[in-house]
Amino acid sequence: MAMANVDKGEIMDQVKQQIAVANAQELLNQMTQKCFKKCVNKPGTSLDSSEQKCISMCMDRFMDSWNLISRTYGQRLQREQSKF
């Protein structure tokens, strides 16, 4: 019985890790698409300095927003779980 609990725990950890990786990949994909679309008007072989600056600022804002939303969502989940 104890072995089954360990196996379940290991499986849950693996699933959580896979979900975290998938979420990180999705975040990177969304951020890349949105910032590229916003900042690069004429794609070429390289980015000029204004495009680089725009992408950098866009990515910073995107990450700040993502972190704020994630923290707020996590806090809300904790409040909801504490009700039960």
C-alpha positions in Angstrom: 0.0 0.0 0.0 2.8 2.4 0.9 4.5 1.7 -2.4 1.3 2.6 -4.3 1.3 6.0 -2.5 4.9 6.6 -3.5 4.2 5.7 -7.1 1.2 8.1 -7.1 3.3 10.9 -5.6 6.0 10.4 -8.2 3.5 10.3 -11.0 1.8 13.5 -9.7 5.2 15.2 -9.6 6.0 14.2 -13.1 2.6 15.4 -14.4 3.1 18.7 -12.5 6.5 19.1 -14.1 5.2 18.3 -17.6 2.4 20.9 -17.1 4.9 23.5 -15.9 7.0 22.9 -19.0 4.0 23.1 -21.3 2.9 26.4 -19.6 6.4 27.8 -20.0 6.4 26.9 -23.7 3.0 28.4 -24.2 4.1 31.6 -22.4 7.2 31.9 -24.6 5.2 31.2 -27.7 2.5 33.8 -26.9 5.0 36.4 -25.9 7.1 35.9 -29.0 4.1 36.2 -31.3 2.6 39.2 -29.7 5.8 41.2 -29.3 7.1 40.3 -32.8 3.7 41.4 -34.3 3.8 44.6 -32.3 7.4 45.6 -32.8 8.6 44.3 -36.2 6.9 46.0 -39.1 9.2 45.0 -41.9 10.9 41.6 -41.1 14.4 41.4 -42.5 17.7 39.7 -41.8 18.2 41.5 -38.5 16.5 43.7 -36.0 17.3 47.4 -35.8 17.9 49.1 -32.4 14.3 50.4 -32.1 12.9 47.0 -32.8 15.2 45.4 -30.3 14.2 48.0 -27.7 10.5 47.5 -28.4 10.8 43.7 -28.2 12.7 44.0 -24.9 10.1 46.3 -23.4 7.2 44.3 -24.7 8.6 41.1 -23.2 9.2 42.8 -19.9 5.6 44.1 -19.8 4.3 40.7 -20.9 6.2 38.9 -18.1 5.1 41.5 -15.5 1.5 41.0 -16.5 1.8 37.2 -16.6 3.4 37.2 -13.1 0.7 39.5 -11.7 -2.1 37.4 -13.1 -0.5 34.2 -11.9 0.0 35.5 -8.3 -3.6 36.8 -8.3 -5.0 33.5 -9.6 -2.9 31.5 -7.1 -4.2 33.7 -4.2 -7.8 33.3 -5.4 -7.4 29.5 -5.5 -6.0 29.5 -2.0 -8.9 31.5 -0.7 -11.4 29.2 -2.5 -9.7 26.1 -1.1 -9.6 27.5 2.5 -13.4 27.8 2.4 -13.8 24.0 2.2 
